[in-house]
Every structure is written in structure tokens, then in C-alpha cells.
Amino acid sequence: MEAARNLVLLVVLVLVAVEVSNAQTICNVSVNNLMTCKPAVTKPNPARPTQTCCSVLSHADLGCLCSYKNSNLLPSLGIDPNLAMQLPAKCKLPHPANC
């Protein structure tokens, strides 16, 4: 569960980076594609992750995304880190080791 939460945080950070530069790629996924997950990691009423969001995550380097888990950027963008960490489990994706 901890690994999944860390992964979701990384995804959220990537989503933030998409807002900065739509042409940028983070952890093998374009920031623009990562933004498809933002509704699932935003309070107060997070949406279920869409098939598109889960597909994007399935192509991402999840271990790389975990490197963003301790950033203060997510909360500043309205992204709930706890919700972000739940995305891999909700998408039925494997959790990266040491995340």
C-alpha cells in the first residue's frame, strides 16, 4: 500500500509538470497524458481513475515516478498525496519495489 501511495504521488507530480510544459516527458510518459489522472487525485470528490489514466500509468516507469513522492508540489496544486498513492492499486498495477 505504501508503494502504491508513493507511485500515485509521483504521478501527481508528473501531472503538475504537464501544466508547466505539455511537451515534456517524465518517467517515459508525457506530462499531458499524466494529467488524465488529475481528477482521481483531487479532493473533495475524487473521481475513479479512468481507463485512459490507468493505461497511461501502465506505460510509465513507476519506480521513476516514486522519486517524486516527497515533493511539496502536489498539495500546492490541489493534489491529495494519499489519493495519488492509491492509483496503482485502483488501476490494478504492480507496485514498484522500494517505492
N, C-alpha and C positions, 0 to 999 in steps of 0.2 A: 504494500500500500504506500509506503514511504517513497519507493522508487517511482511509482505512478504519479504521485503528487509532484515530485521533483521534475518529472518529464513534462507535466502539464504547465508548470511554471516556466519552463524553457520555451514551450510553445507560445505562451502568452508573451514572453519577451520577444520572440520572433515576430509575433503579430504587431507589436509596438514598432519594431524595426521596419515593418512593411509600411507603416504610416510615414516613416521618415524617408524611405526610398523603395518604391514599388519594383525597381529593377534589381534590388539586392537579393542575394540568395544567402540563406542561413541554414546551416546544417543540412545541405542538399535540397532545400525547398525554398521556393521564392517566398518572400515576405507577404506578397499579395495573396498567395494560396493559404498561408498560415492564418491570415485574417478571417478565413471562413469559419474558424473555431471561436472567434471572439464572443459571439452570443452565448456560447456554452460556458464561458468563464467569467461572466459579468453578472453581478448582483443587481437588483434584489431577486429577480426571477430568471435564473439562467435557463436557457433552452437546452434540450437534449442535443448532443453533438449530431450533426447531420452526417449522412453517408459521405458527403464531399469532405467534411472536416476529417473524418476517420480515414478516408483514403489518402488525404494529404499527410496525415501523421504516419500512415503505414509506409510512406516513401521517405520520411525524414530519418536522419541519423539521431535516434532518440538519446543515445549516450551524449552526443554533442549538445542536444537541447538541454540536457540535465545540467550542463555547465552554467546555465543562466538562472538556476533555481534560487539563488540567494540575492538576487538583484532587488533593489528598492523600486525599480522602474514599474513593475507590474501594478502595485497598488496605486501609484501615481497616475496610471492610465485607466483606472477603474476596473482592473482585472483582479479577481479574487484568487490569490495563490492556491488556496485549498481546492477551489473548483478546478483550477488548471491541473493540479496534481491528480485529479480523478479522471481526466480524459482518457489516458491509456486503458484503464480498466473498463470504462464505459464503451470504448471502441474495441474492446477485446483484443488488445495488442500486448505483446510480450513486454515485460518491464526490463529495462536495461540493468545490467549488474552494476553495482556501486553507484547508483544514482541517488 
